[in-house]
């Protein structure tokens, strides 16, 4: 399982990337009008304003309300919103002991979950879900505050592979990172000679990295790729897929979801344009243009 062919996996990534490019324009517009602060598809310098296209806040406010209601309805804080119980495979004489064990396990799980950063991260993922597709990664915590740590993955970084079963199982994530941070971000990465040289000479240089979890015959493989190298920096088998990708609505054959903002995008743009024209009209009334004849 560990002997993956780099070219095969990289080709799967390129095909998934090409499919995402078909969605980029509509996703960009949805973020531009409904979630401008979280828009990382377009390039912005730190501190630069992102709301220059927004003249009406209806979609922005509605999307925040949607994310808050999803959090409160599906994963309310300080509440056991799931419960582990024994199934039909447990013999009846062992059911009571099994249920007691599962109840204790549920308590421990929610103790760790409620002391982690889950609430803030799932809310961010629900914002992306309202646009198209939400994604969150579950990883081991520091063990001090919580044994769990969560990260909401921006849709701009996600590159999803279409599954024949209609389930998102292979997830790539493409993003930039200072080359000096590679070793600390991925302690298990085996750095190539070129990367080691770049770290020594230009440590603040940003490079594009692609990490992912690839599904192969029901198993999951963690990979890390640097485009300028033709080998894996990480290639190891996982017991489970740490990525949780969810869509509220998806058309058959499409890997990315069609969120509520995307479905209402034309109405949002129309309302935004009407408000823009209205404000321009008020501006002309307050500062009218006068003409005069010059002899």
C-alpha positions as CSV (number, residue, x, y, z in Angstrom):
1,X,0.0,0.0,0.0
2,X,2.9,2.4,0.7
3,X,4.5,1.9,-2.7
4,X,2.3,4.4,-4.5
5,X,3.3,5.6,-8.0
6,X,3.9,9.4,-7.8
7,X,2.9,10.0,-11.4
8,X,-0.4,8.2,-11.0
9,X,-1.4,10.1,-7.8
10,X,-0.2,13.4,-9.3
11,X,-2.3,12.8,-12.4
12,X,-5.4,12.1,-10.2
13,X,-4.7,15.5,-8.5
14,X,-4.3,17.3,-11.9
15,X,-7.6,15.9,-13.1
16,X,-9.4,16.9,-9.9
17,X,-7.8,20.4,-10.2
18,X,-9.1,20.7,-13.8
19,X,-12.6,19.8,-12.6
20,X,-12.4,22.5,-9.9
21,X,-11.5,25.1,-12.4
22,X,-14.9,24.7,-14.0
23,X,-16.5,25.8,-10.7
24,X,-14.1,28.7,-9.9
25,X,-16.0,31.5,-11.5
26,X,-19.4,30.8,-9.8
27,X,-17.7,30.1,-6.4
28,X,-15.8,33.4,-6.7
29,X,-19.0,35.3,-7.3
30,X,-20.8,33.6,-4.5
31,X,-18.0,34.5,-2.0
32,X,-17.7,38.0,-3.4
33,X,-21.3,38.9,-2.6
34,X,-22.2,36.7,0.4
35,X,-18.9,35.9,2.2
36,X,-16.3,38.5,1.1
37,X,-14.2,38.2,4.2
38,X,-13.6,34.5,3.7
39,X,-12.8,34.9,0.0
40,X,-9.3,33.5,-0.5
41,X,-9.8,32.5,-4.2
42,X,-8.9,36.1,-5.3
43,X,-5.5,37.4,-4.2
44,X,-5.6,40.1,-1.5
45,X,-2.8,41.8,0.4
46,X,-3.0,41.7,4.2
47,X,-5.4,44.3,5.5
48,X,-6.9,45.0,2.1
49,X,-10.7,45.5,2.1
50,X,-12.8,42.8,0.5
51,X,-16.3,44.3,0.5
52,X,-16.0,46.7,-2.4
53,X,-18.5,44.7,-4.4
54,X,-21.1,44.6,-1.6
55,X,-23.8,47.3,-1.5
56,X,-26.5,45.2,0.1
57,X,-25.8,43.1,3.2
58,X,-28.9,40.8,2.9
59,X,-26.9,37.8,1.6
60,X,-24.0,38.4,4.0
61,X,-26.3,38.5,7.1
62,X,-28.5,35.6,5.8
63,X,-25.4,33.3,5.4
64,X,-24.2,34.1,8.9
65,X,-27.7,33.3,10.3
66,X,-27.7,30.1,8.3
67,X,-24.3,28.9,9.7
68,X,-25.4,29.8,13.3
69,X,-28.7,27.9,12.9
70,X,-26.9,24.9,11.4
71,X,-24.6,24.8,14.4
72,X,-27.4,25.2,16.9
73,X,-29.6,22.6,15.2
74,X,-27.0,19.9,14.3
75,X,-24.1,20.3,16.8
76,X,-25.3,22.4,19.7
77,X,-22.6,23.2,22.3
78,X,-22.6,21.4,25.7
79,X,-25.1,18.9,24.4
80,X,-24.8,15.2,23.6
81,X,-26.0,15.4,20.0
82,X,-25.0,11.8,19.3
83,X,-25.3,8.7,21.4
84,X,-23.4,5.4,21.2
85,X,-25.4,2.3,21.8
86,X,-24.9,-1.4,21.3
87,X,-26.1,-2.9,18.1
88,X,-27.7,-6.1,17.1
89,X,-24.3,-7.9,17.0
90,X,-24.0,-7.6,20.8
91,X,-25.4,-10.6,22.6
92,X,-28.4,-9.8,24.9
93,X,-26.6,-11.0,28.0
94,X,-23.8,-8.5,27.3
95,X,-26.0,-5.6,26.2
96,X,-26.2,-3.9,29.6
97,X,-22.5,-3.9,30.1
98,X,-21.9,-2.7,26.5
99,X,-24.4,0.1,26.8
100,X,-22.7,1.3,30.0
101,X,-19.4,1.3,28.3
102,X,-20.7,3.2,25.3
103,X,-22.4,5.7,27.6
104,X,-19.1,6.4,29.3
105,X,-17.3,6.6,26.0
106,X,-19.9,9.2,24.8
107,X,-19.3,11.3,27.9
108,X,-15.5,11.2,27.4
109,X,-15.9,12.1,23.7
110,X,-18.0,15.2,24.4
111,X,-15.7,16.2,27.2
112,X,-12.9,16.3,24.7
113,X,-15.0,17.8,22.0
114,X,-16.4,20.7,24.1
115,X,-13.0,21.6,25.4
116,X,-11.6,21.7,21.8
117,X,-12.0,24.4,19.1
118,X,-14.7,22.4,17.4
119,X,-17.5,25.0,17.8
120,X,-15.6,27.8,16.1
121,X,-14.3,25.7,13.3
122,X,-17.5,23.9,12.4
123,X,-19.2,27.3,12.2
124,X,-16.7,28.4,9.5
125,X,-17.2,25.1,7.7
126,X,-21.0,25.8,7.7
127,X,-20.4,29.2,6.1
128,X,-18.6,27.4,3.2
129,X,-21.4,24.9,3.1
130,X,-23.8,27.7,2.5
131,X,-21.7,28.6,-0.6
132,X,-21.0,25.1,-1.9
133,X,-19.0,22.6,0.2
134,X,-17.9,22.4,3.8
135,X,-14.8,20.6,5.0
136,X,-13.2,20.1,8.4
137,X,-10.2,18.0,9.4
138,X,-10.0,16.2,12.7
139,X,-6.5,15.6,14.1
140,X,-4.8,14.9,17.4
141,X,-4.8,17.7,19.9
142,X,-2.1,18.8,22.3
143,X,-3.5,16.7,25.1
144,X,-3.5,19.6,27.5
145,X,-6.7,21.4,26.6
146,X,-8.1,18.6,24.5
147,X,-7.1,15.4,22.7
148,X,-8.8,16.7,19.6
149,X,-8.1,19.6,17.3
150,X,-10.2,20.7,14.3
151,X,-9.4,22.9,11.3
152,X,-12.0,24.2,8.8
153,X,-10.5,24.0,5.4
154,X,-11.2,26.9,3.0
155,X,-13.0,25.9,-0.2
156,X,-10.3,27.8,-2.1
157,X,-7.7,25.2,-0.9
158,X,-9.9,22.1,-1.4
159,X,-9.4,19.9,-4.5
160,X,-11.9,17.1,-4.5
161,X,-11.9,13.9,-6.6
162,X,-15.1,12.6,-8.0
163,X,-16.1,9.2,-6.5
164,X,-18.1,6.6,-8.4
165,X,-20.1,6.0,-5.2
166,X,-21.0,9.6,-4.8
167,X,-18.9,10.0,-1.6
168,X,-16.0,12.3,-1.3
169,X,-13.2,10.0,-0.2
170,X,-10.1,11.5,-1.9
171,X,-9.2,15.0,-0.8
172,X,-6.3,17.2,-1.9
173,X,-5.4,20.5,-0.3
174,X,-3.3,23.0,-2.2
175,X,-1.9,26.0,-0.4
176,X,1.2,28.2,0.0
177,X,3.6,27.9,3.0
178,X,7.0,29.5,3.8
179,X,9.6,26.9,3.0
180,X,11.1,27.2,6.5
181,X,7.8,26.0,8.0
182,X,7.6,22.7,6.1
183,X,9.5,20.7,8.7
184,X,7.4,22.0,11.6
185,X,4.1,21.7,9.7
186,X,4.9,18.1,8.6
187,X,7.4,16.6,11.0
188,X,7.3,13.3,9.1
189,X,8.2,15.0,5.7
190,X,11.4,13.7,4.1
191,X,12.9,16.9,2.6
192,X,14.7,16.7,-0.7
193,X,18.1,18.2,-1.4
194,X,16.6,21.1,-3.3
195,X,14.1,22.0,-0.5
196,X,16.9,21.8,2.1
197,X,19.0,24.1,0.1
198,X,16.1,26.5,-0.4
199,X,15.4,26.5,3.4
200,X,19.1,27.5,4.0
201,X,19.3,30.2,1.4
202,X,15.8,31.7,1.2
203,X,13.8,30.5,4.2
204,X,10.9,32.9,3.8
205,X,10.2,31.9,0.2
206,X,6.6,30.6,-0.2
207,X,6.1,27.4,-2.1
208,X,2.9,25.6,-3.2
209,X,2.4,22.3,-1.4
210,X,-0.2,19.7,-2.0
211,X,-1.2,17.4,0.8
212,X,-4.0,14.9,0.6
213,X,-5.7,11.7,1.6
214,X,-6.1,9.3,-1.3
215,X,-8.5,6.4,-1.2
216,X,-7.3,3.2,-2.8
217,X,-9.4,0.1,-2.6
218,X,-11.0,1.1,0.6
219,X,-7.7,2.2,2.3
220,X,-6.5,5.7,2.9
221,X,-3.0,7.0,2.1
222,X,-1.6,10.3,3.3
223,X,0.6,12.1,0.8
224,X,2.5,15.3,0.5
225,X,3.7,16.6,-2.8
226,X,5.9,19.5,-3.9
227,X,5.3,20.3,-7.6
228,X,9.0,20.8,-8.4
229,X,9.9,17.4,-7.1
230,X,8.9,14.1,-8.6
231,X,8.6,12.2,-5.3
232,X,6.5,12.1,-2.2
233,X,7.6,14.1,0.8
234,X,5.1,12.0,2.8
235,X,3.6,8.7,1.9
236,X,2.1,6.7,4.7
237,X,-1.0,4.6,5.3
238,X,-3.8,5.9,7.6
239,X,-6.3,4.0,9.6
240,X,-9.1,6.6,8.8
241,X,-9.7,9.6,6.7
242,X,-9.3,12.7,8.9
243,X,-11.2,14.9,6.4
244,X,-15.0,15.3,6.8
245,X,-16.4,16.8,3.6
246,X,-20.2,17.6,3.5
247,X,-22.6,19.1,0.9
248,X,-26.2,20.1,1.5
249,X,-27.2,19.6,-2.1
250,X,-25.4,18.1,-5.0
251,X,-26.3,17.1,-8.6
252,X,-25.6,13.6,-9.7
253,X,-22.1,13.4,-11.2
254,X,-20.9,16.6,-9.5
255,X,-18.3,16.5,-6.7
256,X,-18.9,20.0,-5.4
257,X,-22.1,21.0,-3.7
258,X,-24.5,23.7,-4.8
259,X,-25.2,25.7,-1.7
260,X,-28.0,28.0,-1.0
261,X,-26.0,31.1,-1.9
262,X,-25.1,29.5,-5.3
263,X,-28.8,28.7,-6.0
264,X,-29.8,32.3,-5.2
265,X,-26.8,34.0,-6.8
266,X,-28.8,35.8,-9.6
267,X,-31.2,37.2,-7.1
268,X,-28.4,38.3,-4.8
269,X,-26.6,40.1,-7.6
270,X,-29.8,41.8,-8.8
271,X,-30.6,43.1,-5.3
272,X,-27.0,44.2,-4.9
273,X,-27.1,46.1,-8.2
274,X,-30.4,47.8,-7.4
275,X,-28.9,49.0,-4.1
276,X,-25.7,50.2,-5.9
277,X,-27.8,52.2,-8.5
278,X,-30.0,53.6,-5.7
279,X,-27.0,54.9,-3.7
280,X,-25.5,56.4,-6.9
281,X,-28.8,58.1,-7.5
282,X,-28.8,59.6,-4.0
283,X,-25.2,60.7,-4.6
284,X,-26.2,62.6,-7.7
285,X,-29.1,64.2,-5.9
286,X,-26.8,65.4,-3.1
287,X,-24.2,66.5,-5.5
288,X,-26.0,67.5,-8.7
289,X,-24.2,68.2,-12.0
290,X,-24.9,71.7,-13.4
291,X,-24.3,72.7,-17.0
292,X,-23.7,76.2,-18.3
293,X,-23.1,77.8,-21.7
294,X,-19.7,79.3,-22.2
295,X,-19.5,82.1,-24.8
